[in-house]
Amino acid sequence: MISTTSEYALRALAHLSRMPEGAAILGRDLAHITDVPANYLSKILLALRNAGYVATARGSGGGYRLNKRPDEIYLMEIVELFEGSKAKPLCFLSHTRTCGDQETCTAHKAWRELSMAYRGFLLSTNVAMISGPGGKPKSNGEVVVADTKYRVLAALATLA
């Protein structure tokens, strides 16, 4: 349900949140670790820096680091940064027409429930929660969500 850009941004933020406080990492190293193309990641990191989520430092020991605590960065903020209004899809069948409780599309009822769960997940989940227990990602590169409720919602969010 989220764009590749949002996914890559969340991967980068999750890794940065696992680093020791104040530590920085070079963009090329972060790209390698998160399996994100370096040029693509540099544009993402620029947007995250301009929005105040990451900071950069030049020189020896420089690189990227979080500018906010991971428990203060909610997934919805990041998804909205890169996707704008698409972060809150209103209609499953048509992006040009808004359906609602009065004028519904044929998928409205089922979509409404899933959409509410998806938005609830993004609004209630912060970067610290997707960074993995003990700061370790799953071996396949996916992030681990802190509790079962969120794992179920995360799985639902990936179905679309």
C-alpha positions as CSV (number, residue, x, y, z in Angstrom):
1,M,0.0,0.0,0.0
2,I,2.9,2.4,0.5
3,S,5.2,3.5,-2.3
4,T,8.7,2.2,-2.8
5,T,10.0,5.6,-1.8
6,S,8.1,5.5,1.6
7,E,9.3,1.9,2.1
8,Y,12.9,2.9,1.5
9,A,12.6,6.0,3.8
10,L,11.2,3.7,6.6
11,R,14.0,1.2,6.1
12,A,16.6,4.0,6.4
13,L,14.9,5.5,9.5
14,A,14.6,2.1,11.1
15,H,18.3,1.5,10.7
16,L,19.2,5.0,11.9
17,S,17.1,4.4,15.0
18,R,19.2,1.3,15.9
19,M,22.4,3.2,15.8
20,P,24.0,4.5,19.1
21,E,22.8,8.0,20.0
22,G,24.6,10.7,18.1
23,A,26.4,8.2,15.8
24,A,26.3,8.9,12.1
25,I,26.5,6.7,9.0
26,L,27.6,7.6,5.5
27,G,24.9,7.6,2.9
28,R,26.6,4.9,0.8
29,D,26.9,2.6,3.8
30,L,23.3,3.2,4.7
31,A,22.2,2.4,1.1
32,H,24.2,-0.8,1.2
33,I,22.8,-1.9,4.6
34,T,19.2,-1.1,3.7
35,D,19.5,-2.4,0.2
36,V,18.4,0.9,-1.4
37,P,20.0,2.3,-4.5
38,A,22.4,5.0,-3.3
39,N,21.2,7.8,-5.6
40,Y,17.6,7.1,-4.7
41,L,18.4,7.1,-1.0
42,S,20.3,10.4,-1.2
43,K,17.1,12.1,-2.6
44,I,15.1,10.4,0.2
45,L,17.5,11.5,2.9
46,L,17.5,15.1,1.5
47,A,13.7,15.2,1.9
48,L,14.0,13.7,5.4
49,R,16.6,16.2,6.3
50,N,14.6,19.1,5.0
51,A,11.6,17.9,7.0
52,G,13.7,17.7,10.2
53,Y,13.8,13.9,10.6
54,V,17.5,13.4,10.0
55,A,20.6,15.6,10.4
56,T,23.8,15.5,8.4
57,A,27.3,16.1,9.5
58,R,30.4,16.7,7.3
59,G,33.9,15.6,7.9
60,S,35.4,12.7,9.9
61,G,32.7,10.8,11.7
62,G,30.1,12.6,9.6
63,G,27.1,11.2,7.8
64,Y,23.4,10.9,8.6
65,R,21.8,10.5,12.0
66,L,18.3,10.8,13.4
67,N,17.3,14.3,14.4
68,K,14.3,13.2,16.4
69,R,13.8,10.3,18.8
70,P,12.4,7.2,16.9
71,D,9.4,7.0,19.2
72,E,8.5,10.6,18.1
73,I,8.4,9.8,14.4
74,Y,5.1,8.2,13.3
75,L,4.8,6.2,10.0
76,M,2.0,8.4,8.8
77,E,4.3,11.5,8.9
78,I,6.8,9.7,6.7
79,V,4.3,8.3,4.3
80,E,2.5,11.6,4.0
81,L,5.9,13.3,3.3
82,F,6.5,11.2,0.3
83,E,2.9,10.4,-0.9
84,G,0.9,13.4,0.1
85,S,-2.8,12.8,0.0
86,K,-2.3,9.3,-1.5
87,A,-1.2,8.3,2.1
88,K,-4.9,8.3,3.0
89,P,-6.7,6.6,0.1
90,L,-10.4,7.4,0.1
91,C,-11.7,5.1,-2.6
92,F,-10.4,1.7,-3.6
93,L,-11.8,1.7,-7.2
94,S,-11.2,5.2,-8.3
95,H,-8.6,7.8,-7.4
96,T,-10.5,10.5,-9.2
97,R,-13.8,10.0,-7.4
98,T,-14.3,10.2,-3.7
99,C,-16.7,7.7,-2.3
100,G,-18.2,8.0,1.1
101,D,-21.0,6.7,3.2
102,Q,-23.6,8.6,1.1
103,E,-22.3,7.9,-2.4
104,T,-20.4,4.6,-2.3
105,C,-18.5,2.5,-4.8
106,T,-19.1,-1.3,-4.9
107,A,-16.0,-2.0,-2.8
108,H,-16.8,0.8,-0.2
109,K,-17.8,-1.3,2.8
110,A,-14.9,-3.8,2.6
111,W,-12.4,-1.1,1.7
112,R,-13.5,1.3,4.5
113,E,-12.6,-1.3,7.2
114,L,-9.3,-2.1,5.7
115,S,-8.5,1.6,5.0
116,M,-9.3,2.5,8.6
117,A,-7.1,-0.3,9.9
118,Y,-4.3,0.8,7.6
119,R,-4.5,4.4,8.6
120,G,-4.8,3.4,12.2
121,F,-1.6,1.4,11.9
122,L,0.3,4.3,10.3
123,L,-1.0,6.8,12.9
124,S,-0.3,4.6,15.9
125,T,3.1,3.1,14.9
126,N,6.3,4.9,15.3
127,V,9.8,4.2,13.9
128,A,10.9,2.7,17.2
129,M,8.2,0.1,16.9
130,I,9.3,-1.1,13.5
131,S,13.0,-1.1,14.3
132,G,13.0,-4.7,15.7
133,P,13.4,-6.1,19.1
134,G,16.8,-5.5,20.5
135,G,17.5,-3.4,17.5
136,K,17.8,-6.3,15.1
137,P,16.0,-6.6,11.8
138,K,14.7,-10.0,10.6
139,S,17.3,-11.9,8.6
140,N,15.4,-11.3,5.3
141,G,15.7,-7.5,5.7
142,E,12.1,-6.9,6.9
143,V,11.6,-5.0,10.0
144,V,9.9,-6.6,13.0
145,V,6.9,-4.9,14.5
146,A,6.9,-4.9,18.3
147,D,3.6,-6.7,19.0
148,T,1.2,-9.1,17.3
149,K,-1.6,-6.6,16.8
150,Y,0.7,-4.5,14.6
151,R,2.1,-7.5,12.8
152,V,-1.4,-8.5,11.7
153,L,-2.2,-4.9,10.6
154,A,1.2,-4.7,8.8
155,A,0.4,-7.9,7.0
156,L,-3.0,-6.6,5.9
157,A,-1.4,-3.4,4.7
158,T,0.9,-5.3,2.3
159,L,-2.0,-7.2,0.7
160,A,-2.9,-4.4,-1.7
